[in-house]
């Protein structure tokens, strides 16, 4: 059962990393490729897009690379804590996209 959870954590982290990399491509290009006419395009132009001058998707890339690394470590509590923190942050950003 533990091996299945590790594999699931790895797969989901790879999906998240792919999404973060796609967002990063849109942030560094002049014309977006993946997020042209949607709510994320609005967020891309907002003050939330680059806290401290760093494109927000960079934080996602770092987070998911760390989660991929944690999928190989048998520290379930650490992995769960990081996953919950990431989920809370993701929901916060979705809220900003929806309401701000």
N, C-alpha and C positions, 0 to 999 in steps of 0.2 A: 504494500500500500504506500509506503514511504517513497519508493522508486517512482510510482505513478504520479505522486504529487510533485516530485522533482522534475519529471518530464513535462508535466502540465505547466509548472512555473517557467521552465525553459522555453516552451513553445509560446506561451502568452507573452513572455518578455521579448522574444524575437519579433512577434507581431507588433508589440508596442514600439520596439526599436525601429522597425520598418516605417511605421506611421510617423514617428518623430523625425526620421531622416527625410521622409517625403515633405513634412512641414518645413524642415530646415531648408530644403531646396527652394521651396516657395519664398522663404524669408530672405534668402541671399540673392535671388534672381529679381530682376526688375519686373518681368511679367510672370505671374504665378502659373504653375503648371497644374497643380492638383486642387487648388482652393481659389478658384477664380470668382465665381458669383455666388457666394454663400456667406453664412455668418462668420466663418473663420476669416474671410477676406476683410470683414469689418474689424475683427479683432486684430488682424495683422497691421492695420493702420492706427490702432489705438495706443494709448500710453502703456497698456499691459504687454505690448508686443516685445519690448526690449527693456526689461528692468536692468538697471545698472549698465545699459548699453549692450547687453548680451541678448541675442535673440532667444525667446522663450523655448523654442524647440531644442536648443542646446541642453537645457536642463532635463528635458525628456530623454535625450540621447544618453546623457550621463546616468540618469536614473535607471534606464533599461539595461545599459551595459552592466551597472552594478547588480541589478536583479539577475541578469544572466550569470554573473559570477556567483551570486548567492545560491543559484539553483544547483551548484555543484558542492555546496557546503551543507553539512548536516546540522545547521543552526536554524531549526524551524521557527523558533520564536523571533529571531532577528529577521528572517525572511517575511514572516507575517506582519511584524511591526513596520517594516519598510513598505510592504504591499498596502497596508492600511493607510499609511502616510501618503503614498502615491495616489491612492483612490480618493482620499479627502482633497488633495490638491487638484486632481482632475475634476472632481465635482465642483470645486470652487471656480475653476476656469470655465466650466460649462455654464455655471451660474452667471459669471461675468458676461459670457457670450450671449446668454439669453436675456439678461436684464439691464446690462449697462450700455 
